[in-house]
Amino acid sequence: MKNLTFCIILSLFIFDSTAQELACDNDQLKDAYNLAVNTVQINVRRGILAAGGDYGGEWTRDIAINSWNGVSMIMPEVAERSLWSVTLNRDTIGHQYWDKILWVLAANNHYNITGDQDFLQQAYLCSANTMKQLELTVFDEDYGLFAGPAVLADGIAGYPEPVFDSANHSSFVLDHKNAAPIKCLSTNCVYYGAYLALAGMATELHKDPVIIGMYSAKAVGLKTAILKYFYDATDDKLDYLIDHTGKIDPSQEALGYSFAVLTGILNKDQAPELVGKAVTSGYGITCLYPDFPRYSPGKPGRHNNIVWPMANGFFARACIDAGNTTAFMKELNGLTQLALDADKGNYQFWEIYNPYTGQRDGGYQAAGKDHPDFHWKSCRNQTWSATAYIEMIHYGLAGIRLDGDGLRLEPFLPEGVHYLKLTDLFYRQSKLSIVLIGKGRKVKSFLLDGVKQDDHVVPRNIMGNHEVVVEME
């Protein structure tokens, strides 16, 4: 009887749909996902993915994060052109130095999706050259950590005194004299992930085992230093930064927490504790918590205790990895509201939102000597806010994982979602439709073109158009 019911449901729901649309029995999830894909599409300019409606395409961190968060799977050609556009002749990665190493993780992810060996060969060289350059210029041997600002936080609102110089009214972090030597959690976690990615790339390219071992050893050393200086085992938390004097700032950094979980710096016991104790707003985790003394709920800092959906997307993934579906759903539902509600996004993905009201709010930050306490705007059609949502669906609900065997599915269907279909996802030489039916996190059956697959994997050598149907229980 159950099998008959399953077949009836499939016959009702399986239909042809246009490219990269979500079909779902939850209208809000469907609307928000399709809005996110549309946001990405309208931000492609001359073949390059721009950061948003009010930004161009020159930002390495934006292009890397957007490619990583779904664009390589829905628009692989756009992702590849965009990734190369922020390099210097495909030899080294360009733009702001401290978090440009994100590009390595995005490039490795892009290869895992496309299987393009030519891309991998050049991306590996570009990544290796850049890592060597950064090791020579910003690696602090005394700590075993990389120096420089935090991921995302190019604005001084993201830093406490004395990194922030109250007499300096520049918004740019590195215009403040004490900023360059700092060591930040998120940035070092990304470097750790980049070392792992380099080892993986080198393995795929059959490089000398000595080279592979070198990157692996450097990853181990960096992980050891991160845990030594940032992890507070007493309170199961991670600190934010070490300033130029050696003082630790204990703020909660959303991206630092996220990358520490996603890259495996925290183990299976530490990660759930960290995620479970994280302080979040009514609309999800904020960039930093709590407010620095110069900010407040009535005057939120631009890179401080405020909602940047890109960070929420990564934290949502960390929640899934830590096994905390309740925390994941808070992030997913929060961003759904922020994107769709009439008094918030009103069917638009904005750059930044107020954590108390949910309204778009660019926060406060210096903007020159004439505007020492400027209230910035939140920019429209922000690409990485949209791709954060795409990846919440791809990674969180569809459970898409990429590994050496292929594309693995570890889905999660929460209450209120019993049917979900993603169409025209690019993987290697194929286009996939993924259909999920049921509820929960346990896979009852996994069919690839109607054939049962016990390992729940789409193989790497797949070609053509295929459909995966997964029943959950």
C-alpha positions as CSV (number, residue, x, y, z in Angstrom):
1,M,0.0,0.0,0.0
2,K,2.8,2.4,0.9
3,N,4.5,1.7,-2.4
4,L,1.3,2.4,-4.3
5,T,0.9,5.7,-2.4
6,F,4.5,6.6,-3.3
7,C,3.8,5.9,-7.0
8,I,0.6,8.0,-7.0
9,I,2.4,11.0,-5.4
10,L,5.2,10.7,-8.0
11,S,2.7,10.6,-10.9
12,L,1.1,13.8,-9.5
13,F,4.3,15.7,-9.1
14,I,6.8,14.7,-11.7
15,F,6.5,17.1,-14.6
16,D,8.7,19.1,-17.0
17,S,9.8,22.4,-15.6
18,T,12.0,25.2,-16.8
19,A,15.7,25.4,-16.0
20,Q,16.8,25.6,-12.4
21,E,13.4,26.0,-10.9
22,L,12.3,24.6,-7.6
23,A,8.9,22.7,-7.5
24,C,7.8,22.3,-3.9
25,D,4.6,21.8,-1.8
26,N,5.8,24.8,0.3
27,D,5.0,27.9,-1.6
28,Q,7.3,30.2,0.4
29,L,10.4,28.0,-0.2
30,K,9.5,27.7,-3.9
31,D,9.1,31.4,-4.3
32,A,12.3,32.3,-2.4
33,Y,14.4,29.8,-4.3
34,N,13.1,30.8,-7.7
35,L,13.6,34.5,-6.7
36,A,17.2,33.6,-5.7
37,V,17.9,32.0,-9.1
38,N,16.4,35.0,-10.9
39,T,18.6,37.3,-8.8
40,V,21.7,35.5,-10.0
41,Q,20.5,35.6,-13.6
42,I,19.9,39.3,-13.7
43,N,23.3,40.0,-12.1
44,V,25.2,38.4,-15.0
45,R,26.8,41.3,-17.0
46,R,28.8,40.6,-20.1
47,G,29.2,37.0,-18.9
48,I,30.5,37.9,-15.5
49,L,28.6,37.6,-12.2
50,A,28.3,40.9,-10.5
51,A,28.1,41.2,-6.7
52,G,24.7,42.8,-6.8
53,G,22.4,45.4,-8.3
54,D,24.6,48.2,-6.9
55,Y,28.0,46.5,-7.3
56,G,30.2,45.4,-10.1
57,G,32.0,42.1,-10.6
58,E,35.5,42.9,-9.4
59,W,35.2,41.4,-5.9
60,T,37.1,38.1,-5.5
61,R,35.4,37.1,-2.3
62,D,31.9,37.6,-3.9
63,I,32.7,35.7,-7.0
64,A,34.3,32.9,-5.0
65,I,31.5,32.6,-2.5
66,N,28.8,32.8,-5.2
67,S,30.4,30.2,-7.4
68,W,30.8,27.9,-4.3
69,N,27.2,28.6,-3.2
70,G,25.4,27.1,-6.2
71,V,26.4,29.1,-9.3
72,S,28.9,26.4,-10.4
73,M,26.0,24.0,-10.4
74,I,23.4,26.1,-12.1
75,M,25.5,28.3,-14.4
76,P,29.0,26.6,-14.7
77,E,30.2,28.7,-17.6
78,V,29.3,31.9,-15.9
79,A,31.0,30.7,-12.7
80,E,34.2,29.7,-14.6
81,R,34.4,33.0,-16.5
82,S,33.8,34.9,-13.3
83,L,36.5,33.0,-11.3
84,W,39.1,33.7,-14.0
85,S,38.1,37.3,-14.2
86,V,39.5,38.1,-10.7
87,T,42.9,36.5,-11.4
88,L,46.0,38.1,-12.8
89,N,46.5,36.4,-16.1
90,R,45.3,33.1,-14.5
91,D,48.6,33.1,-12.6
92,T,47.6,34.4,-9.2
93,I,44.4,35.5,-7.5
94,G,43.7,39.2,-7.4
95,H,42.0,41.9,-5.2
96,Q,41.9,42.3,-1.4
97,Y,44.6,39.9,-0.2
98,W,43.4,38.6,3.2
99,D,40.4,36.5,2.1
100,K,41.1,36.1,-1.6
101,I,42.2,32.5,-0.8
102,L,38.5,31.7,-0.8
103,W,39.0,31.4,-4.5
104,V,40.9,28.1,-4.0
105,L,37.9,26.5,-2.3
106,A,35.5,27.8,-5.0
107,A,37.8,26.5,-7.8
108,N,38.1,23.1,-6.2
109,N,34.4,22.9,-5.8
110,H,33.9,24.0,-9.4
111,Y,36.2,21.2,-10.6
112,N,34.3,18.7,-8.4
113,I,31.1,19.7,-10.2
114,T,32.4,20.0,-13.8
115,G,35.2,17.5,-13.9
116,D,37.1,19.8,-16.2
117,Q,40.7,18.7,-16.1
118,D,42.0,21.7,-18.1
119,F,40.3,24.1,-15.6
120,L,41.8,22.0,-12.7
121,Q,45.3,22.2,-14.0
122,Q,45.3,26.0,-14.4
123,A,43.4,26.5,-11.2
124,Y,45.8,24.4,-9.2
125,L,48.8,26.5,-10.5
126,C,47.0,29.8,-9.8
127,S,46.1,28.6,-6.3
128,A,49.5,27.2,-5.5
129,N,51.2,30.4,-6.7
130,T,48.9,32.6,-4.6
131,M,49.3,30.4,-1.5
132,K,53.1,30.7,-1.8
133,Q,52.9,34.4,-2.2
134,L,50.7,34.8,0.9
135,E,52.8,32.5,3.0
136,L,55.8,34.8,2.3
137,T,53.9,38.0,3.0
138,V,51.3,37.5,5.7
139,F,52.1,34.3,7.6
140,D,53.0,35.0,11.2
141,E,55.5,32.4,12.2
142,D,55.2,33.3,15.9
143,Y,51.6,32.2,16.0
144,G,51.5,29.8,13.1
145,L,48.6,31.9,11.7
146,F,47.9,34.2,8.8
147,A,47.6,37.9,9.5
148,G,44.9,40.1,8.0
149,P,41.3,41.2,8.5
150,A,38.3,38.9,8.7
151,V,36.4,37.4,5.8
152,L,33.8,39.8,4.5
153,A,34.8,42.6,6.9
154,D,36.6,45.2,4.8
155,G,34.7,47.8,6.8
156,I,36.1,49.1,10.1
157,A,32.7,48.6,11.8
158,G,33.7,44.9,12.1
159,Y,36.6,45.6,14.5
160,P,36.8,46.7,18.2
161,E,39.2,49.3,19.6
162,P,42.2,49.5,19.4
163,V,42.0,47.9,15.9
164,F,39.5,50.7,15.2
165,D,41.1,54.1,15.7
166,S,38.4,56.5,16.8
167,A,40.4,59.4,15.4
168,N,40.4,57.9,12.0
169,H,37.2,58.2,10.0
170,S,38.0,56.0,7.1
171,S,35.6,53.1,6.5
172,F,38.3,50.8,5.1
173,V,39.8,48.5,7.7
174,L,43.4,48.7,6.5
175,D,43.5,52.5,6.7
176,H,43.5,52.0,10.5
177,K,47.1,51.5,11.6
178,N,46.6,48.6,13.9
179,A,44.6,46.4,11.5
180,A,47.2,44.7,9.3
181,P,48.8,42.5,12.0
182,I,45.6,41.1,13.4
183,K,44.8,37.4,13.1
184,C,41.1,36.4,12.5
185,L,39.3,33.2,13.0
186,S,37.3,33.1,9.7
187,T,40.4,34.0,7.6
188,N,42.5,31.3,9.1
189,C,39.8,28.7,8.7
190,V,39.6,29.6,5.0
191,Y,43.4,29.1,4.7
192,Y,43.0,25.7,6.3
193,G,40.3,24.8,3.8
194,A,42.5,26.1,1.0
195,Y,45.4,23.8,2.1
196,L,43.0,20.8,2.0
197,A,41.7,21.9,-1.4
198,L,45.3,22.2,-2.7
199,A,46.1,18.7,-1.5
200,G,42.9,17.4,-3.1
201,M,43.7,19.2,-6.4
202,A,47.3,17.8,-6.4
203,T,45.9,14.3,-5.8
204,E,43.5,14.6,-8.7
205,L,46.4,15.8,-10.9
206,H,48.6,12.9,-9.7
207,K,51.3,15.3,-8.4
208,D,54.3,14.1,-6.5
209,P,53.2,12.6,-3.1
210,V,55.7,14.9,-1.5
211,I,53.7,18.0,-2.7
212,I,50.5,16.4,-1.5
213,G,52.0,15.6,1.9
214,M,53.4,19.2,2.2
215,Y,49.9,20.7,1.8
216,S,48.4,18.2,4.2
217,A,51.1,18.9,6.8
218,K,50.6,22.6,6.5
219,A,46.9,22.1,7.0
220,V,47.5,20.1,10.2
221,G,49.9,22.8,11.5
222,L,47.4,25.6,10.8
223,K,44.5,23.6,12.4
224,T,46.6,23.1,15.5
225,A,47.3,26.8,15.8
226,I,43.7,27.7,15.2
227,L,42.6,25.4,18.0
228,K,45.4,26.7,20.3
229,Y,44.6,30.4,19.9
230,F,40.9,30.6,19.1
231,Y,39.2,27.6,20.7
232,D,37.9,28.0,24.3
233,A,37.3,24.4,25.5
234,T,35.8,25.6,28.8
235,D,32.9,27.3,27.1
236,D,32.8,25.4,23.8
237,K,33.2,28.5,21.8
238,L,35.6,30.2,19.4
239,D,37.1,33.7,19.8
240,Y,37.1,36.2,17.0
241,L,40.5,37.8,16.6
242,I,43.9,38.4,18.1
243,D,44.8,42.1,17.9
244,H,48.2,43.7,17.3
245,T,49.1,43.6,21.0
246,G,48.2,39.9,21.4
247,K,44.9,40.6,23.1
248,I,42.0,38.3,22.2
249,D,38.6,39.6,21.3
250,P,36.0,37.0,22.3
251,S,33.2,38.1,20.0
252,Q,31.1,35.4,18.2
253,E,32.0,35.6,14.5
254,A,29.3,33.9,12.3
255,L,31.7,33.1,9.4
256,G,34.4,31.9,11.8
257,Y,32.0,29.5,13.5
258,S,30.7,28.3,10.1
259,F,34.1,27.7,8.4
260,A,35.5,26.0,11.6
261,V,32.6,23.4,11.3
262,L,32.5,23.1,7.5
263,T,36.2,22.6,7.0
264,G,36.4,20.0,9.9
265,I,38.6,22.1,12.2
266,L,36.1,21.1,15.0
267,N,35.5,17.5,15.6
268,K,32.1,15.7,15.8
269,D,31.8,16.4,19.5
270,Q,32.9,20.1,19.4
271,A,30.9,21.2,16.4
272,P,27.4,20.4,17.8
273,E,28.3,22.2,21.1
274,L,29.5,25.3,19.2
275,V,26.4,25.4,17.0
276,G,24.0,24.7,19.8
277,K,25.4,27.5,22.0
278,A,25.6,30.2,19.2
279,V,23.6,33.3,19.9
280,T,21.2,34.2,17.0
281,S,18.7,36.9,16.3
282,G,15.1,36.4,15.4
283,Y,16.2,36.3,11.7
284,G,19.3,34.1,12.1
285,I,22.9,34.6,13.2
286,T,24.4,38.0,13.0
287,C,27.8,38.8,11.5
288,L,29.3,39.4,15.0
289,Y,27.9,39.3,18.5
290,P,27.5,41.2,20.8
291,D,27.5,44.9,19.7
292,F,30.8,46.7,20.1
293,P,30.5,49.5,22.7
294,R,30.2,52.2,20.0
295,Y,27.1,50.4,18.6
296,S,23.7,49.4,20.0
297,P,20.4,47.9,18.9
298,G,19.3,51.4,17.9
299,K,22.5,51.9,16.0
300,P,23.8,48.6,14.6
301,G,27.3,48.5,13.2
302,R,27.6,47.7,9.5
303,H,29.9,44.7,10.0
304,N,28.9,44.1,13.6
305,N,25.7,42.7,15.2
306,I,23.6,42.8,12.0
307,V,22.3,40.2,9.5
308,W,24.4,39.5,6.4
309,P,22.5,36.7,4.6
310,M,25.7,35.3,3.1
311,A,26.9,34.5,6.6
312,N,23.6,33.0,7.4
313,G,23.9,30.7,4.5
314,F,27.2,29.3,5.7
315,F,26.0,29.0,9.2
316,A,23.0,27.1,8.0
317,R,25.3,24.6,6.3
318,A,27.3,24.3,9.5
319,C,24.1,23.6,11.4
320,I,23.3,20.7,9.1
321,D,26.9,19.3,9.4
322,A,26.6,19.5,13.2
323,G,23.3,17.6,13.1
324,N,21.2,20.5,14.4
325,T,18.2,20.7,12.1
326,T,16.3,23.0,14.5
327,A,19.1,25.7,14.1
328,F,19.2,25.1,10.4
329,M,15.4,25.7,10.0
330,K,15.7,28.9,12.0
331,E,18.2,30.2,9.4
332,L,16.2,28.9,6.5
333,N,12.9,30.4,7.7
334,G,14.6,33.6,8.7
335,L,16.1,34.2,5.3
336,T,12.8,33.2,3.6
337,Q,11.1,35.9,5.7
338,L,13.8,38.5,5.0
339,A,13.5,37.9,1.2
340,L,9.7,37.7,0.8
341,D,7.9,39.6,3.6
342,A,6.4,42.9,2.4
343,D,7.9,44.9,5.2
344,K,11.4,43.3,4.7
345,G,12.8,42.2,1.4
346,N,9.4,42.4,-0.4
347,Y,10.5,39.7,-2.9
348,Q,14.0,40.9,-3.2
349,F,17.3,39.7,-1.7
350,W,19.0,42.7,0.0
351,E,22.5,43.0,1.2
352,I,22.0,43.6,5.0
353,Y,19.1,43.4,7.4
354,N,18.3,44.8,10.8
355,P,18.4,41.8,13.3
356,Y,15.5,43.2,15.4
357,T,13.0,44.5,12.8
358,G,14.1,42.4,9.7
359,Q,14.0,45.6,7.6
360,R,16.8,46.3,5.2
361,D,19.5,48.3,7.0
362,G,23.1,49.0,5.9
363,G,24.2,49.7,9.5
364,Y,26.4,52.5,10.8
365,Q,30.1,53.0,10.0
366,A,32.5,55.9,9.4
367,A,32.5,57.3,5.9
368,G,35.1,60.0,5.9
369,K,35.8,62.9,8.2
370,D,32.5,64.6,7.2
371,H,30.5,61.5,8.1
372,P,32.2,59.8,11.1
373,D,29.0,58.0,12.0
374,F,27.3,57.4,8.7
375,H,24.1,55.3,8.3
376,W,24.8,53.2,5.1
377,K,22.2,51.8,2.8
378,S,21.6,48.1,2.2
379,C,22.1,47.4,-1.5
380,R,19.5,45.7,-3.7
381,N,19.6,42.4,-5.5
382,Q,22.6,41.2,-3.6
383,T,24.0,38.1,-5.3
384,W,25.5,36.4,-2.3
385,S,22.3,36.8,-0.3
386,A,20.6,35.0,-3.1
387,T,23.2,32.2,-3.4
388,A,23.1,31.8,0.3
389,Y,19.5,30.8,-0.1
390,I,20.2,28.5,-3.1
391,E,22.8,26.7,-1.1
392,M,20.5,26.3,1.9
393,I,18.2,24.4,-0.4
394,H,20.9,22.5,-2.3
395,Y,23.1,21.6,0.7
396,G,20.5,21.7,3.5
397,L,17.4,20.2,2.0
398,A,18.6,18.3,-1.1
399,G,21.7,17.3,0.9
400,I,24.1,17.6,-2.1
401,R,27.6,16.6,-1.2
402,L,30.6,16.2,-3.6
403,D,33.2,13.6,-2.9
404,G,35.7,11.3,-4.7
405,D,32.9,8.9,-5.6
406,G,30.5,11.3,-7.1
407,L,27.5,13.4,-6.1
408,R,26.1,12.1,-2.8
409,L,22.7,13.0,-1.4
410,E,22.0,13.3,2.3
411,P,18.5,15.0,2.2
412,F,16.5,16.5,4.9
413,L,12.7,17.2,4.5
414,P,11.4,19.1,7.5
415,E,7.8,19.5,8.6
416,G,5.8,21.3,6.0
417,V,7.9,20.1,3.1
418,H,7.0,16.7,1.7
419,Y,7.8,17.2,-2.0
420,L,10.8,19.0,-3.5
421,K,12.1,18.9,-7.1
422,L,15.2,20.6,-8.4
423,T,15.7,20.6,-12.2
424,D,18.6,21.1,-14.6
425,L,21.5,20.9,-12.1
426,F,24.8,20.5,-13.9
427,Y,27.1,17.7,-12.7
428,R,30.0,16.5,-14.8
429,Q,28.7,15.7,-18.3
430,S,25.1,15.5,-17.1
431,K,22.0,17.4,-16.2
432,L,20.2,16.2,-13.1
433,S,16.7,16.4,-11.8
434,I,16.4,15.6,-8.1
435,V,13.1,14.7,-6.6
436,L,12.6,14.3,-2.9
437,I,9.4,12.9,-1.3
438,G,8.5,12.1,2.3
439,K,9.9,13.6,5.5
440,G,12.9,13.4,7.8
441,R,16.6,12.6,7.3
442,K,16.6,8.8,6.7
443,V,16.7,7.6,3.1
444,K,14.1,4.9,2.4
445,S,14.8,4.5,-1.3
446,F,17.2,6.0,-3.8
447,L,16.5,5.6,-7.5
448,L,18.7,6.8,-10.4
449,D,16.6,6.6,-13.5
450,G,14.4,4.1,-11.7
451,V,17.3,1.8,-10.6
452,K,17.9,1.4,-6.9
453,Q,21.3,2.7,-5.7
454,D,22.3,1.5,-2.3
455,D,25.2,4.0,-1.9
456,H,23.0,7.1,-2.6
457,V,25.6,8.4,-5.1
458,V,25.4,9.7,-8.6
459,P,28.7,8.5,-10.2
460,R,31.3,10.9,-11.5
461,N,31.3,9.3,-15.0
462,I,27.6,10.0,-15.6
463,M,26.5,11.6,-18.9
464,G,23.3,13.0,-20.3
465,N,20.0,13.8,-18.6
466,H,19.1,11.8,-15.5
467,E,16.5,11.8,-12.7
468,V,17.2,10.9,-9.1
469,V,14.2,10.1,-6.9
470,V,14.7,9.8,-3.2
471,E,12.0,8.8,-0.7
472,M,12.6,9.9,2.9
473,E,11.2,8.6,6.2
